[in-house]
Amino acid sequence: MGTNPCGAQVLLLTLLSCLAVLRPTLTRPGFSNLQVLFAGWVQTTGLHAVTETLVATDVARRRHHERFHRFYSRGSWMPDQWGKILFTVALRLLAAAEPIRLVLDDTLAPKKGAQVFGIGSHLDAVRSSRKRRVFTFGHCWVMLAMLIPVPFSDRRWAVPLLFRLYRSKRTCAEHGASARYRKKTELGREMLDLVIGWAGGRRI
């Protein structure tokens, strides 16, 4: 069965319209950059990198990639603020008496490069077994997500709300006093406390 180009375009435009809830948190150029990055990420089938998203959207030959890298490194937007907005939207999908179901987990994103911030060697749970432990260089993200119902699935889907970069004791020591080591459980508790505050007493 072939892909319907019109249907795919409508789906992409629908997804882009969902970003409107984040518009108040961004400058006009920042929101434009977010739309390009999001559209490229959805259409990318290989490595989900900034440069690949620009190729997928045909922006690479018209704009310099640096402005899109700066969106992450120097942008004025606040990730936790986005998490609160997404939480408010997701809460509308639940019945008033239904408890909020949250999930906490950590995920490894393989990375390499001497200039990559926060990179370290982490246990790769996917590739490891009881007999063989595999370690991979990259970022280890502690994630908090909310389970919500979606019309196209019988199962609940986990929508990521908050995230924290976990850095090992060794990585923190290399950055001196400016980097205080925090366990994954501590990072998870910090995010959980934020959501408890947003829930206003609702059962979690």
N, C-alpha and C positions, 0 to 999 in steps of 0.2 A: 504494500500500500504506500503510495507516494505521499510526501508531505505537502500540505496545503499552504502555499506561501502567504495567502491572505489571512488564514487562520493563525499562523505563527506570528504574523505582524500584529494582529488584534490581541493575541495573548501577551506579547511583549509590551504593547501599549497599556494593557490592563495592569501589568506588573509595575510599569513605570509610574502609573497613576497612584499606586499605593505609596510611593515615596513622598507624596504631597504632605503626609503627616509630619515629615521631618523638615519641611521647608522653613518654618519659623526659626529653626536652630542654626541655619546656614546663611551665609551671604549669597547674593545672586550668582556670582561666579562659582562659589562653592557648590551650590545646588546643581548648577549646570554640569560641573565636573562629576558630581555624584551620579547623575543620570547616565553619563557616558560610561563611567566605570561599572555601574550596575548592569547596563545593557550589554556591555562587553563580557562581563563575568557570566551572565546567563547564556550567552551565545558561544562561549569558549568551550571546546571539547577536550582540549589538552591541558597544559599547565596553566593554572589560574594565577597569572602574574599581571601586573599593571600593563606591561608592554604588549602582552597577548590580548588583553581586553581592547587595547587601542587598535590593534590589527583587525580584530573581529568587527569593530564598529566603523572601520575605515577612517578613523581619526588620526592614525599614526602619520599619514603623509600630509596632514593639514595643520596639526598642532604639535608642539614639542612635548615629549613625554614628561619633562621635568615638572610641569605645572600639575600633573596628575599624581606624581610621586609626592609633591609638596602637600597635596590634599591630606595625606596620611601623616607626614612628618611635621608639618607646620600649620595644619588646619585649626581653626578656632572652635570647632565642634567638640562636644563632650560625649564620649561613648555612654556614660551612665545616664545622661539626659535622654539619649536615644532609647536606652533600655526602659526608662520610665514611660516614655511615650508608647513604645510597643506593648508594654505591660497593660497600660490603660486600654489600648485597642483590643488586645487579646481578651481582656476581662469581659468585654461586651459579648463574647461568644459563649460565655458560661452562664448557666442558670444562676439565679440569685442565691439559691441555697447550696449550690455545688461548691465543694472545697477546691481551692487552687492547688493543682498538682505541679510540683517543681522537680526537676532532675539536675543533679550535679555530677560532672564528670571532667576528666582531663583528656586532652587530645594532643597528639604529637604532629607538628607540621615540619617535615624535614627541610632544612635550610643549610646553606654553606656559604662561607665568605667571611674574610677577616673583619669587614666593616659592618656586619649585620649585628644590630644591637640585641643583647639578651640571649644570644645563641649559646647553647650548651649541649652536653652529651646526656641523653635521656634514654631510659629503658623503652624499647619499642614493644609494647604489649601485643601488637598484632603479629609481629614476626617472631616473637619469643615463644618458648615452650617450657615445660617443667624441666627439661634436661638441658635446654640451651637458651641463654639470655642474650638478646641482641640489643645493642645500644646504637642510637642514631643521633647525629648532630642536627639541631634544629630548635624550634620554639615549642615549649610545652604550655598550652593554654588551659586554664581551669575555666570551665563554662557552666553557666546556670541557664537553664531553659525552662519554659512553661509548656505543659501539655495542653493542647487545644483540639477541639473537634474540627474536622474539615469535611466538606460535602462529598469529596471524591474518594474517601477512604473510611473503612470501618474502624481503623485504628487511630488513636490520638497521634498527632504530630508534635514534635518538640520544636518550639520556636525559641532560638537563642535570644536571651535578654541582656546578659552581662557576661563579661569575660575579664580575666586577669592573667598576666604573663607570669608564669612560675620561673624563677631563676634559682639554680642550685646554690649551695653554700660556696662552692668554688667560684662560680660566676660572680656572686655578690662580693666575695672577698677581693676579686680582681678590680672591682670598682670602688673599693675603699669604703669609707664611712657613709658615702652617699647612697649606698645600696644595702638596706637592711634585709637579711634573709627572713623569709616567711614561708611556712609550710603550706602545702596545698590545702590542707584542712582550714588553715587560718584565712586563706584567700576565699575559700568557699563560704566560710562563716560570714565574712565581710559582705559578700554579695547577698547572702541570705538575709542578713539584717536589713539591708536596703529594701528588699522586696517586702519584708514584714512591715516596714514603715509605710510603704506604698499601699499595702493591703488594707490598712485602716481597721484592723481587728478581725478581718475575715479569716476563716479557717484555712490553714495551709497544710 
